[in-house]
Amino acid sequence: MNEFIKMELDEALSAMEKALVHAESEFLKIRAGKASVAMLDGIMVDYYGAATALAQVANVNTPDARTIVVQPWEKSMISPIEKAIMEANIGLNPQNDGQLIRLNVPPLTEERRRDLVKKVKEEAERGKITVRNIRKATNENIKKLKNDGASEDEIKVGEGEVQKLTDVYIAKVDHLTEIKEKDVMTV
């Protein structure tokens, strides 16, 4: 196989792996009735005028399946952290005792679980679209290699390999989706 086609395939593999990891990280942010520190990922706190990730100004952990505890490294940060959690609108009400912030994760209703499954499917579709876009871009790059001396047969083989990669990564996204759906629907 042409070395340039092989390079394109390696790049596609790397990009598809990143798309899969991204989809997986998005799934972590969708809560399944159990407390998880990942639920607070992406919350930015006003730290002396700079937007800073919550995990960089406080210790975040889950002492049990229904509670998240946020313990600021500086006591003065309790109010900004509490405000940031409220503004993030993640459906949790912070309880401040002056030392740390507790977030009680309520059990999910059947309706809320169905909504979360829809959200999981939307994220999965985004992941699949990303994988398909990578396939499209890689195929275009492989076709351009005809000018660099790649034969028609090599291009066809390359496109076939890209399709195989695409099928593998779409199946992986489907598998992750299935696992997350079961997780969300389990009471």
C-alpha positions as CSV (number, residue, x, y, z in Angstrom):
1,M,0.0,0.0,0.0
2,N,1.1,3.5,-0.8
3,E,2.9,5.1,2.2
4,F,0.9,8.4,1.8
5,I,-2.4,6.4,2.0
6,K,-1.1,4.6,5.1
7,M,-0.3,8.0,6.7
8,E,-3.9,9.1,5.9
9,L,-5.3,5.9,7.4
10,D,-3.2,6.5,10.6
11,E,-4.4,10.0,10.9
12,A,-8.0,8.9,10.4
13,L,-7.5,6.2,13.1
14,S,-6.1,8.8,15.5
15,A,-9.0,11.3,14.8
16,M,-11.6,8.6,15.2
17,E,-10.1,7.5,18.5
18,K,-10.3,11.1,19.7
19,A,-13.9,11.3,18.6
20,L,-14.7,8.1,20.6
21,V,-12.9,9.4,23.7
22,H,-14.9,12.7,23.3
23,A,-18.2,10.9,23.1
24,E,-17.3,8.8,26.1
25,S,-16.5,12.0,28.1
26,E,-19.8,13.6,27.1
27,F,-21.6,10.4,28.3
28,L,-19.9,10.8,31.7
29,K,-21.4,14.2,32.1
30,I,-24.9,12.7,31.8
31,R,-25.9,11.6,35.2
32,A,-27.5,8.2,35.8
33,G,-28.9,8.8,39.3
34,K,-25.6,8.2,40.9
35,A,-23.3,11.0,42.1
36,S,-20.2,11.4,40.0
37,V,-17.5,14.1,40.1
38,A,-17.8,14.2,36.3
39,M,-21.2,15.9,36.7
40,L,-19.3,19.0,37.8
41,D,-16.8,19.0,34.8
42,G,-17.0,22.1,32.8
43,I,-18.2,24.3,35.7
44,M,-16.1,27.4,35.8
45,V,-15.6,29.5,39.0
46,D,-14.7,33.1,39.2
47,Y,-11.3,32.8,40.9
48,Y,-10.0,36.4,41.5
49,G,-11.4,37.6,38.2
50,A,-10.3,34.6,36.1
51,A,-12.6,31.8,35.0
52,T,-11.1,28.7,36.5
53,A,-12.2,25.0,36.4
54,L,-13.9,24.0,39.7
55,A,-11.5,21.1,40.1
56,Q,-8.6,23.6,40.2
57,V,-10.0,25.5,43.2
58,A,-11.5,22.7,45.3
59,N,-11.4,19.1,46.1
60,V,-14.4,17.3,44.6
61,N,-15.4,13.8,45.8
62,T,-18.4,11.4,46.3
63,P,-18.6,10.0,49.8
64,D,-21.7,8.0,48.8
65,A,-23.9,7.2,45.7
66,R,-26.2,10.2,46.4
67,T,-23.8,13.0,47.5
68,I,-21.1,15.1,46.0
69,V,-18.8,17.1,48.4
70,V,-16.9,20.2,47.2
71,Q,-14.3,21.3,49.6
72,P,-12.6,24.6,48.5
73,W,-8.9,25.1,49.2
74,E,-9.6,28.6,50.3
75,K,-12.6,29.4,52.5
76,S,-13.2,32.7,50.6
77,M,-14.0,30.6,47.5
78,I,-17.2,29.0,49.0
79,S,-19.5,31.7,47.7
80,P,-18.1,31.9,44.2
81,I,-18.2,28.1,43.9
82,E,-21.8,28.0,45.2
83,K,-22.8,30.7,42.7
84,A,-21.0,28.8,39.8
85,I,-22.9,25.6,40.6
86,M,-26.2,27.4,40.7
87,E,-25.5,29.2,37.4
88,A,-24.4,25.9,35.7
89,N,-28.0,24.8,36.0
90,I,-27.2,21.1,36.4
91,G,-30.3,20.4,38.6
92,L,-28.5,20.3,41.9
93,N,-28.9,22.7,44.8
94,P,-25.7,23.4,46.8
95,Q,-25.8,23.3,50.6
96,N,-23.2,25.4,52.2
97,D,-22.1,24.8,55.8
98,G,-19.3,27.3,55.8
99,Q,-16.6,24.7,55.4
100,L,-17.7,22.7,52.3
101,I,-20.6,22.4,49.8
102,R,-22.8,19.3,49.7
103,L,-24.8,18.4,46.6
104,N,-27.5,15.8,47.1
105,V,-28.3,13.9,43.9
106,P,-32.0,13.1,43.8
107,P,-33.1,9.8,42.3
108,L,-34.3,10.1,38.7
109,T,-38.0,9.9,37.7
110,E,-39.0,7.6,34.8
111,E,-39.7,10.6,32.6
112,R,-36.3,12.2,33.4
113,R,-34.6,8.9,32.6
114,R,-36.2,8.9,29.2
115,D,-35.1,12.5,28.6
116,L,-31.5,11.5,29.5
117,V,-31.6,8.5,27.1
118,K,-32.6,11.0,24.4
119,K,-29.6,13.1,25.4
120,V,-27.4,10.0,25.3
121,K,-28.6,9.2,21.7
122,E,-28.0,12.9,20.6
123,E,-24.4,12.7,21.9
124,A,-24.0,9.3,20.2
125,E,-25.2,10.7,16.9
126,R,-22.8,13.6,17.2
127,G,-20.0,11.1,17.7
128,K,-21.1,9.1,14.7
129,I,-21.3,12.3,12.6
130,T,-17.8,13.2,13.6
131,V,-16.5,9.7,12.6
132,R,-18.3,10.0,9.2
133,N,-16.8,13.5,8.6
134,I,-13.4,12.1,9.3
135,R,-14.1,9.3,6.8
136,K,-15.2,11.9,4.2
137,A,-12.1,14.1,4.7
138,T,-9.8,11.1,4.6
139,N,-11.3,9.8,1.4
140,E,-10.9,13.2,-0.2
141,N,-7.3,13.3,0.9
142,I,-6.7,9.8,-0.5
143,K,-8.3,10.8,-3.9
144,K,-5.9,13.8,-4.0
145,L,-3.0,11.3,-3.8
146,K,-3.7,10.2,-7.4
147,N,-1.7,13.3,-8.4
148,D,1.2,12.1,-6.2
149,G,1.5,8.8,-8.0
150,A,-1.0,6.6,-6.2
151,S,-2.8,4.1,-8.5
152,E,-6.5,3.7,-8.9
153,D,-6.3,0.3,-7.1
154,E,-4.3,1.7,-4.2
155,I,-6.9,4.5,-3.8
156,K,-9.8,1.9,-3.9
157,V,-8.0,-0.2,-1.2
158,G,-7.4,2.9,0.9
159,E,-11.0,3.9,0.7
160,G,-12.1,0.4,1.7
161,E,-9.8,0.5,4.7
162,V,-11.3,3.9,5.7
163,Q,-14.7,2.4,5.5
164,K,-13.7,-0.6,7.7
165,L,-12.3,1.9,10.3
166,T,-15.5,3.9,10.1
167,D,-17.6,0.8,10.7
168,V,-15.5,-0.2,13.7
169,Y,-15.7,3.2,15.3
170,I,-19.4,3.6,14.7
171,A,-19.9,0.1,16.3
172,K,-17.8,1.3,19.3
173,V,-20.0,4.4,19.7
174,D,-23.1,2.2,19.5
175,H,-21.7,-0.1,22.2
176,L,-20.9,2.9,24.5
177,T,-24.4,4.2,23.9
178,E,-26.0,0.9,24.8
179,I,-24.0,0.7,28.0
180,K,-24.9,4.3,29.0
181,E,-28.6,3.7,28.2
182,K,-28.7,0.7,30.4
183,D,-26.9,2.7,33.1
184,V,-29.5,5.5,32.9
185,M,-32.5,3.3,32.8
186,T,-31.4,1.1,35.8
187,V,-33.2,2.2,38.9
